[in-house]
Amino acid sequence: MKSTGDRRPDKLEPPLPGQQETGSLAAEKETVPVIVKYGRMTFNRQYIIADRRVIDRPRPALWFAHNDQRQIYLSELHTESGRPGRR
């Protein structure tokens, strides 16, 4: 795995908010990664390994918001313009 602007598997980085990874990826002893379910688009569920050392652009602010119990998620339709309501 190569290093990118945000991913450095060989360096010590603080873990993402709510995650526990420590040390470099080469020294990792855990054999089962933490898998997190997320929604990329409406009804499109994906899974991601929740480890800053393997995510290319981890966006710590989004992980921080995701771990907040008050976080609300919503989606909207972008393929059609809004329809007028009934009176």
N, C-alpha and C positions, 0 to 999 in steps of 0.2 A: 504494500500500500504506500503510495507516494504522498509526500507532503504537498499541501496546497496553501492558499492564502489563509484559510481558517482551520485546516486540519493538519496537525503535526503529531503523528502517532509515536514519534520517538522522543517527544518533549513532555515535561510535566506541565499540565494546564489545570486550572480549577475545573471541577466537574460542572456539568449543567445544573441549573437549579432543580432540586428534587432528586438528583442522581448521586451515586456513591463512588464512581470509579476513582481509583488512585493509582499513581505510578504510570510508567510507560506501558504501551500496549505489548511490547516484547516481554515484559516482566509479569503480565497478567496470569493469574492462576485460576480464575473462574472459568469454567467451561461452558456455562449457559449464560448468554447475554440477556440483558433486560430488553424485552420487546414491548413497545408502546403502540397501541392502536390510535390512529388519527384519521381525520376526514380531510382528504385533499379537495374534494368537491362534494356537492350534495349527493348522497347515496353512493359515494365512491370511497370506501374505507381502505386504508393502507396500513402497513405496519413498518415500524422503523426501529433499528437498534439504537437505544437511548444512551449513546456513549459519544461524548465530544471528540474522542480520539478517532472515530471512524466516520463521522458526519462531515461533509464538505463545508456546509454553511449552517452551523447549528442555531444561530439566532437566540442567544441566551435570554433576551427580553421576552421572546415568545414562550420559552420554557418556563420562565418565571410566572407569566400570566397563566399558563396551563396548570400550574400547581396551586393556583389561588382557588379556594373553594367557592369564591363568589364569581368566578369566570362564567360568562354566558356565551354560547356559540349560536350563530344564526347564519342562514344563507338566503340568497335572493336570486331571482331569475333575471338573467341578463340578455336572453335571446328575444324577448318581447318588451315592448314599451308598456308602461303602466296602463291599466284599464280604468276608465272612470267608474266611480262607485254609483250604486243605485240611490235614488233620492226618495 
